[in-house]
């Protein structure tokens, strides 16, 4: 099973819907021992939570083998919902206690489906990669 690290960052952490840029860095080790990385950045009109959820889906979509995945983000909401609510939402057809769909239902359904293929764990931020991602986002803004 491949080991993959996904580092997620957004240029704005404010919770309200704003134009923001988010990005992710996919890092994995080839069988030869060589480290490979893939960077992607996107501009969106969204909340901070929505941007991190969408980055998670986009990064997981790129994996075509079963992997052990560590997702690095400082977004406590997304990490917490993944760890504490995703199983409950899945059992309740992604309905909140109010009976309405959970926010970002389609994306959470995709993340839930990816759990069947991969071992996924969210962890705290990795500051070395966070700074690298911020630099890359600044380059993207300039272009």
N, C-alpha and C positions, 0 to 999 in steps of 0.2 A: 504494500500500500504506500502510495506517495505521500510525503509530508509537504504541506503547502501552508505558507503564511500569507494572509491578506491584511494589508494595512489600509485603513480608510481614514480620510480626512476631508473636512469641508472648510471653505474659507470664512464662513460666518457661522457662529454658534447660536445666534439669537433664535428663539423658538418660533417667531412669527414667519409667515410666508414671505419670502424675499427672493430676489434673483441672487443666486449663489452658484459657486462652482464647487463641485465635489470630485474626488478622485480616489483611486485605489491603486495599490501596487501589489501585484501577485508575485510571490517568490517561491521557487521550488528548486529542489536539487535533482539534477539528472542522475541516471545510473552511473555515469562516468565520474560523478562527484562535482561536476561543474554547476554553479548556481546560475539560475535563469530568472529573469524578472520581466514582467510586463506591466506597463503603466497605462492607465486610461483616465481621462478627465472629461467631465461633462458639465455644461451649464444648464441650470434648471430654475424654474420659479417654484419653490417648494419650502416646506418647513425644514428645520435641521434634522428632525427625526426621519422625515420622508426621504431626505437626501441620503442619509446613512443606510436606510433600508434599501433604497434603490441601488446604491453602490454595492451592497451585499449581494443582491440578486444578480447584478451584472457580473460581479467577480465570480460567483459560484457557477454561473452559466458557462463560463469559459473552461471549466474543468470537465474533461472527457474521460477520466479514469477515476476509480474509487480512490478517495484521498482522506487523509487525516488533516483537517483544516483548523488552523488557529486564526481567528479574526481579531485584529487589534483595532480598537476604537475607544475613544474617551466618551462615547455616547452611552451613558448609564441606562437611559430608557430602553434603547434597543437591546442592549446586553441583558437587562433585567427581564424584559418581555420574552426574549428567547429562552432564558433560563427558567422562568417561573410561570409563564402564561401560555406558551405555544402549544403544549400538550392539551391543556384545557380548551383552548380555542379550537383545536383540531377535533376534539371530541364533541364540541358543541357547534360544529359546522361553521366555525369562525364567526360566531355570534357573541356579542358582548352580553353582559348580564341584563342590559336593557332590551335585548332582543334584536338590536340593530347589528349590522355588520361591524366587525372591528375596523378601526382606521387602517387603511392600506391593506385591506383584506387580500387582494390578489397577490401582492408581494409577499405577505406572510404565508399564503398558501404555497407559493413557490419555494420559499425558504424551508417550509415544513417538508415539502417533497424532496428537496435536496438532502435532507437529513436521512432519507432512506438510502441514498447512494454514498454519502460521506459521513465521517465522524466529524462533527462541527463543534467547536468551542469558542466562545467569545472571551477575550482577555483584555486587560487594560492596555493603555497606550504604550507604545514603544517610542520614546522621544527621539531617538536617532532617526527612525524612519519618518516620524511626524515632521521633523524639520526638513527632511529631504522632500516630502510630499508638498509641503508649503512652498518650498523653492520652485518645484516643478509647476505648481498651480500659478505662481507669479509669472513664470515664463509663458504659460498658456494664455494668461491675460494679456501679455504684451503682444502676442501674435494675433 
